[in-house]
Amino acid sequence: MEKALIARAMLGVTKLLCGRASSGDVLKHGRTTSKLPSNLLQFSEDKSPVVVWNVTLRCNLHCAHCYSDSKDTAYNGELTTEEGLALIDDLAAFKVPVIIYSGGDPLMRPDIFFLAKYARDKGIRGGLSCNGVLVDDAAVKKIKDAGFDYVGISIDGIGEVNDMFRGKPGAFNMALDGMRRCQDAGLKTGLRFTLNKRNYLQLSAMFDMLEREKIPRCYVSHLVYSGRGGRIIRDDLTHEETRAAVDYIFDRTLDFHRRGIEKEIITGNNDADAVYLYHRILRDQPERAEEVYRLLKWRGGNSSGIALGNIDSFGNVHADQFWFHYTFGNIRERSFSAIWNDTSDPLMAGLKKKHQMVKGRCGLCKYLDICAGGMRVRAEVIYDDVWAQDPACYLTDKEIGLTDEMVAELGKREMSR
């Protein structure tokens, strides 16, 4: 199976659940970012940051969950080509292993292929995250020529469900056609899907499509309350619905594996999935539990501000792509490398030692070393406290090792707030 990029925040379900990766595979490369293949980067020891670069805010769709709140309009002040090249030079010198080009839709930026090719020639691997609508034959050729390692195309349901969610009739068919063109051209391609109440009942149909269309990879993201995603919190799944959805994802992943169908299934943006997967291993494959826990500990859980960073189209540096409302600095004033290593900012300092910072259930969780407290953005939105517990954690108190005494103490603290 061809190896595709896996960003730091993602959980390699197939690798861990089906034994496709081992600690031996990682150790033979020395656990260093510069030596690890892209599919094992999440297990590196040095955690050089993968950078999501939103190269433009402009987008030809209007998705209900868009974290960047993008529109189909020109945005003044975005980085110029020359500034983009200088940024790439700095990222290369800083040993950034991967740039994920996102938006808006990155294909709406005219110089995207020139920038990506320049970065590839500098030794930085590139992933393209787009909506697929603009992936015609000419774009596919340019994607190949630019040397992208992977193309992720977002589809959030079948047919009209996707079109309503993405605000454009026919978007589903156009995205699927784009996916097919990429595959026909031999590009490593995968589907991106965000779980929410409007589409989670279509998981079965989505996985059927993966098999029918021979799509080799699927990234399932949990909803993050950022941008327009922050306006549809009501559309997030309940904890019970999330558990059922993740169970289904795990079941279909194992089913593909047992039938010899090559698929790479990944989840993201809820690190409770890592703990839930470990519990599945303990139940069904106890002989592999120690090995899987070791890999999950090396992965380390949420890595925003550590091994995952973001640069928006105006040059602002963020902890990840869901933090547009908080910036650590701008690359027009200081280099990304200088900004990233500067812990004078209290949020940056806290993120780099978040195990000591998180509160509530997260702070007491016995699995903090493999989850790292989940998404701080969700905690900030719901509790107005960036270090509060992640409200989307669907694990029970018992599952995360909380005793009755701990739960009672948490209740007292909550009442005294």
Long-range contacts (C-beta under 8 A, 24 or more apart in sequence): 1-216, 1-262, 1-264, 2-188, 2-216, 3-37, 3-38, 3-39, 3-188, 4-38, 4-39, 4-149, 4-150, 4-188, 4-190, 4-216, 4-217, 4-264, 5-38, 5-39, 5-41, 5-98, 5-100, 5-125, 5-127, 5-149, 5-150, 6-38, 6-39, 6-41, 6-42, 6-266, 7-42, 7-50, 7-52, 7-98, 7-100, 7-127, 7-268, 7-308, 8-41, 8-42, 8-47, 8-49, 8-50, 8-303, 8-306, 8-307, 8-308, 9-268, 9-269, 9-302, 9-303, 9-304, 9-308, 9-320, 10-42, 10-219, 10-266, 10-267, 10-268, 11-266, 11-267, 11-268, 11-271, 11-273, 11-274, 11-277, 11-299, 12-39, 12-42, 12-264, 12-266, 13-249, 13-250, 13-253, 13-265, 13-266, 13-267, 13-273, 13-277, 14-253, 14-256, 14-257, 14-263, 14-264, 14-265, 14-266, 15-39, 15-264, 15-295, 16-277, 16-281, 16-292, 16-295, 16-296, 17-250, 17-253, 17-254, 17-257, 17-277, 17-280, 17-281, 18-253, 18-254, 18-257, 19-288, 21-295, 22-291, 22-295, 23-291, 23-294, 23-295, 23-298, 26-295, 26-298, 31-298, 33-95, 33-97, 34-95, 34-97, 38-97, 38-98, 38-125, 38-149, 41-97, 41-98, 42-298, 42-299, 43-295, 43-298, 43-299, 44-298, 44-307, 45-298, 47-300, 47-303, 47-306, 47-307, 48-94, 48-95, 48-96, 48-97, 48-307, 49-96, 49-306, 49-307, 49-308, 49-309, 49-340, 50-96, 50-97, 50-98, 50-99, 50-100, 50-307, 50-308, 50-309, 51-91, 51-96, 51-98, 51-99, 51-100, 51-309, 51-310, 51-311, 51-336, 52-99, 52-100, 52-102, 52-129, 52-308, 52-309, 52-310, 52-311, 52-320, 52-321, 53-87, 53-99, 53-100, 53-101, 53-102, 53-310, 53-311, 54-102, 54-103, 54-104, 54-310, 54-311, 54-312, 54-313, 54-321, 55-79, 55-84, 55-101, 55-102, 55-103, 55-104, 55-106, 55-109, 55-112, 55-115, 55-313, 56-103, 56-104, 56-105, 56-106, 56-108, 56-109, 56-313, 57-103, 57-104, 57-312, 57-313, 58-103, 58-104, 58-105, 58-108, 58-109, 59-103, 59-104, 59-105, 59-108, 59-131, 60-105, 60-108, 60-131, 60-133, 60-134, 60-168, 61-105, 61-131, 61-133, 61-166, 61-167, 61-168, 61-171, 62-166, 62-167, 62-168, 63-131, 63-154, 63-156, 63-165, 63-166, 63-167, 63-228, 64-165, 64-166, 64-167, 64-196, 64-198, 64-228, 64-232, 64-235, 65-156, 65-165, 65-194, 65-196, 65-223, 65-227, 65-228, 65-229, 65-232, 65-235, 66-227, 66-228, 66-229, 67-224, 67-226, 67-227, 67-228, 67-229, 67-321, 67-322, 67-324, 68-103, 68-104, 68-227, 68-312, 68-321, 68-324, 69-227, 69-228, 70-103, 70-104, 70-105, 75-313, 75-314, 77-314, 78-313, 78-314, 79-313, 79-314, 79-315, 79-331, 79-332, 81-111, 81-114, 81-115, 83-315, 83-331, 83-332, 84-111, 84-115, 85-115, 85-118, 87-311, 87-315, 87-331, 87-336, 88-115, 88-118, 88-119, 88-122, 88-124, 89-122, 90-331, 90-335, 90-336, 90-337, 91-119, 91-124, 91-336, 91-337, 92-119, 92-122, 92-123, 92-124, 93-337, 94-335, 94-336, 94-337, 94-340, 96-124, 97-124, 97-125, 98-124, 98-125, 98-126, 98-127, 98-149, 99-124, 99-125, 99-126, 99-127, 100-126, 100-127, 100-128, 100-129, 101-126, 101-127, 101-128, 101-129, 102-129, 102-321, 103-129, 103-130, 103-313, 104-313, 105-130, 105-131, 105-133, 105-134, 106-130, 107-134, 107-135, 107-139, 108-134, 112-146, 113-142, 113-143, 113-145, 113-146, 114-146, 116-146, 116-147, 116-148, 117-145, 117-146, 117-147, 120-146, 120-147, 120-148, 121-147, 125-149, 126-150, 127-151, 127-152, 128-152, 129-154, 129-192, 130-154, 130-178, 131-166, 131-171, 131-175, 132-174, 132-175, 132-176, 132-177, 132-178, 132-179, 133-168, 133-171, 133-174, 133-175, 133-178, 134-178, 135-175, 135-177, 135-178, 135-179, 135-181, 135-182, 136-178, 136-181, 137-181, 139-178, 140-181, 140-182, 140-185, 140-187, 141-185, 143-182, 143-185, 143-187, 144-185, 144-186, 144-187, 148-187, 149-188, 150-187, 150-188, 150-189, 150-190, 151-182, 151-187, 151-188, 151-189, 151-190, 152-189, 152-190, 152-191, 152-192, 152-217, 152-219, 153-178, 153-179, 153-182, 153-189, 153-190, 153-191, 153-192, 154-191, 154-192, 154-193, 154-194, 155-179, 155-191, 155-192, 155-193, 155-206, 156-193, 156-194, 156-196, 156-198, 156-199, 157-198, 157-199, 157-202, 157-206, 158-202, 158-205, 158-206, 158-209, 161-198, 161-199, 161-202, 162-199, 164-198, 165-196, 165-198, 165-199, 176-213, 179-213, 179-215, 180-213, 183-214, 183-215, 188-216, 188-217, 189-215, 189-216, 189-217, 190-215, 190-216, 190-217, 190-218, 190-219, 190-264, 191-215, 191-217, 191-218, 191-219, 192-218, 192-219, 192-221, 193-218, 193-219, 193-220, 193-221, 194-220, 194-221, 194-222, 194-223, 195-220, 195-221, 195-222, 195-223, 195-237, 195-242, 195-245, 196-223, 196-232, 196-235, 196-236, 196-237, 197-234, 197-235, 197-236, 197-237, 197-241, 198-235, 200-237, 200-241, 200-245, 203-245, 203-248, 203-249, 203-252, 204-248, 207-252, 210-263, 211-256, 211-261, 211-263, 216-262, 216-263, 216-264, 217-263, 217-264, 217-265, 217-266, 218-263, 218-264, 218-265, 218-266, 219-266, 219-267, 219-268, 220-249, 220-265, 220-266, 220-267, 220-268, 221-267, 221-268, 221-269, 222-267, 222-268, 222-269, 222-270, 222-273, 222-392, 223-269, 223-392, 224-269, 224-322, 224-375, 224-377, 224-378, 225-377, 225-378, 225-381, 225-382, 226-322, 226-323, 226-324, 226-325, 226-377, 226-381, 227-322, 227-324, 229-322, 230-381, 233-381, 233-382, 236-392, 239-392, 239-393, 239-394, 240-394, 242-270, 242-392, 242-394, 243-276, 243-394, 246-273, 246-276, 246-394, 250-277, 250-280, 269-375, 270-374, 270-375, 270-390, 270-392, 270-393, 270-394, 271-301, 271-302, 271-370, 271-371, 271-372, 271-373, 271-374, 271-375, 271-390, 272-371, 272-374, 272-390, 272-392, 272-393, 272-394, 272-395, 274-299, 274-301, 274-367, 274-370, 274-371, 275-367, 275-370, 275-371, 275-395, 275-399, 275-400, 276-394, 276-395, 278-367, 278-370, 279-399, 293-370, 296-370, 297-369, 297-370, 299-370, 300-369, 300-370, 300-372, 301-368, 301-369, 301-370, 301-371, 301-372, 301-373, 301-374, 302-354, 302-371, 302-372, 302-373, 302-374, 302-375, 302-376, 303-372, 304-351, 304-375, 304-376, 305-347, 305-348, 305-351, 305-352, 305-354, 306-351, 306-352, 309-336, 309-340, 311-336, 319-347, 319-348, 319-351, 319-376, 320-377, 322-375, 322-377, 323-377, 347-386, 350-386, 350-387, 351-376, 354-387, 357-387, 358-387, 358-388, 358-389, 359-385, 359-387, 359-388, 359-389, 360-388, 360-389, 360-410, 360-413, 361-389, 361-393, 361-397, 361-400, 361-402, 361-410, 362-388, 362-389, 362-390, 362-393, 363-389, 364-400, 364-401, 364-402, 364-406, 364-410, 365-400, 365-401, 365-402, 366-400, 366-401, 367-400, 367-401
